[in-house]
Amino acid sequence: MRVLPAPVAGERLRAVIEEQGPKAEEFAARYVERTRPFWSWLAAEWRRVGTIAALALTLGLVLHAMFGANGMVVYQQKRAERQALQADVERLQKENDQYVERIKALKTDHRAIEREAREQLHYTRPGEYVYVAPDPPPKPPTGRAKNGP
């Protein structure tokens, strides 16, 4: 049995080029001739085309800056949200300061302790009376149907 040597890669490539080369050259020539009017027009009008492309790019960038994911519209919404949250933080800080002062007073001031005992636990000193107002009577129905829940 005789083993034939495999063709060398360069020889195979040369054979393909010799076979397909004229077809490729013909295709390239047809492509150049078919697209020649476009390239001629582009060569004559390159400044106008470039200016229009630059304007389109600039317009796209401006639109993206205004309405994109981090554009001015979103920025203004986030700014308003930040201001609302800042107002909440300030309100809660004031409320917290009031609680701190109240706790400090309850720890050190006997009058504050007495005031809390009288208000929340209804404590009295000997000889004092606490008057409790009765609940107001319920309003009679008006006979009209209510709108909504």
JOGI-V436178 format. One line per field, one symbol per residue. psi: psi as a letter, one per 30 degrees, with the letter a starting at -180 (. if undefined). burial: # if it has 9 or more other ideal C-beta (glycine too) atoms within 8 Angstrom, else .. A space follows every 10 residues. Layout:
psi->???
burial->???
//
This chain:
psi->kkkkkkkkee eeeeeeeeef eeeeeeeeee eeeefeeeee eeeegeeeee eeeeeeeeee eeeeeegaeh aeeeeeeeee eeeeeeeeee eeeeeeeeee eeeeefffje eeeeeeeeee fhlllkflkk kkklkkkkkl kffkkkka.
burial->.......... .#........ .......... .......... .#......#. .......... ..##.#.#.. #..##..... .......... .......... .#..##.... .##..###.. .......... .......... .........
//
